[in-house]
Structures are given as C-alpha cells and as structure tokens.
Amino acid sequence: MPLSPLRARVNFAIFAAVTAGCGWLFAAMDHYTGQATGTGSVSSTSGGTNGQGLWIAVPALVALALHFLSRDGARPLGLTLRFTSRTRWFAFAGAFALIATAVPVLVAVVTGAAAFSSSPSPGQQPLLTAAVAALPFLLIKNTLEEFIFRGYGTRTAMALGLPGVTPHLLVGLVWGLWHLPLYTVWMSQSDFLRTTSLPWSVYVPTLLAGLMILAVLYGELRVRTGSIWPGVVLHTISNALTTPLLIGGHLTFQGHGDALLGLAPNSLATALLFAVAALLLWRLPSRAARGPYGGAPGQGKDSATPYVSEG
C-alpha cells in the first residue's frame, strides 16, 4: 500500500501515548493488588511484578496491532537478518559497546572521579560472572525493547516526514518517558542510588536528554541496516557490562563524578560518545543516496530499506 503520512501520525500518536503512559497504570495496578515494588532488578526477573511484565509486553503488542491492523505503508518491522555487511554492523555494535563502557571508566579512574574494585560488594557476583549470567535475560528484554522502539517506533517516526534526526529524537523522548516508572517504582532504590548521585529534579531531564541522544545512534543503526539486531547487540552488551559495574559495586564515583563520567545515559561522557558515533553514521555518504524513508524506492521487503511503502 502507498505510504500514508496521516495514518503514520495517528499510529505514532497512539503508540507514544500507550508506551509512555502504560507504565504508570501498571504501577498503580501493582499498588492496588498488593504487589511489592521497589525491589526489582534491571538484569534479571528478580523482584519483578505483574505490572512490570505488562510494562514491556503491552507496548510490543500495541506495536504489532498497529502494524497489522492500521497499516500506514511504512515497513517492515526490522526483524530480518538479511542485510548488507552483517558482520561489519554486528562488529561495530559490539566494539562500540565495549568502547562506550571502557573509555568513561578509564577516564574516571585516572582522574580520581571514581574508584574501581575487582571485588564486588557483599552479596554480589564477580564482574564477569554477573555479566555472563545477565545475558539470557537481557537478550530477551532488549529484543522486545528494540522491537518496540526501533522496530516499530523508528519505522513509523521516519514516515512522518520530519527533518534530519528529529524522528530519532522523537522516539528517544518516548523511550525516556517509558523508562521512568522502572526507575521510580520498580527498581530497587538501593541499586538505583548506585547509578546516580543527582536529585530527581536534575536526573529526569538529563536522563531524557541522554536517551534522546542514544536514540539517534540506535535509530541510525536501524535505518542503515533495516534491522533491529545490531541495536539488540549494542544494547545487550552495554547493559551486561554497565549494570554489574555499577550495581555490583565495582565502580564507585566520588561526589557527582557520575554526572560527568558515569555509564548511565544521563552521563556527559556517555552522551558525548554516542553523539559522536551517531554523527559519524549520519554523515556516511551512503545515507544521502537513500530514499526519503530510509531506502531507495522499489527495493524488496527484506532489503535494508525499512521505510519505503509497499507498492
């Protein structure tokens, strides 16, 4: 079917409203059904609630429903593994995840902004053990998350006809708002306080800004490959490394050092690294040769052209 910008706008509005708002509804459901909150983990199902499960499942189901029942001509959902230079893109995703973790840690330790310990906090697993143990859960969780925000969110935002990186920033804003119930309601607050020293009044806007910057890189990976899978690799390796480093007590920041050199999205160092990588991808010559929705008109369904309408 031909691309319908009006239908795409309606679909994205529904998607954004449900995704950004459903977490608060499910948090309230947990409260009224007596489920314990504030004990959850971001790297396993430990301490999770029914509401937290619905928080990630419902946006995915809504995205599927909109894609199949309210067709806007923007396609596909990016589940293909058939795209050009797969090895190069997966290698980039894995390497950048390592760089975006190692560089802030090294600078923070060298400058005295943070102290590194090879021994975890009491009750926590060693770094490598914790990272490997978290991989199965993170792979499932991040596949759903990348499907929601890049599989459906990016392909729909790109069909809105917005200029430059605006579609990615728009998806990033929804992504950030979606995260807020996780940090404020479900996540163990002792774990949360190991990730930031900032008050909520500063943390929330910097988190939203940081995730909007991260969304540009994740979105560009999606645009250029037509697939969510390089983003899944980047997301999963990043989470598997940063979570045990921070929550496991291996990396402890002094004062507000985490705001400058931390590993969370609201860290200045993390935002800068992702911004530079996103800019490099954005400026690659091949993007200028692509059609207005991320691909040359008329290419096939499984090619790296996620946004051309089906004709």
Secondary structure, 3 states (H helix, E strand, C coil): CCCCHHHHHHHHHHHHHHHHHHHHHHHHHHHHCCCCCCCECCCCCCCCCHHHHHHHHHHHHHHHHHHHHCCCCCCCCCCCCCCCCHHHHHHHHHHHHHHHHHHHHHHHHHHCCEEECCCCCCCCCCHHHHHHHHHHHHHHHHHHHHHHHHHHHHHHHHHHCCCCCHHHHHHHHHHHHHHHHHHHHHECHHHHHCCCCCCHHHHHHHHHHHHHHHHHHHHHHHHHHCCCHHHHHHHHHHHHHHHHHHHCCCEEECCCHHHHHCCCCCCHHHHHHHHHHHHHHHCCHHHHCCCCCCCCCCCCCCCCCCCCCCC
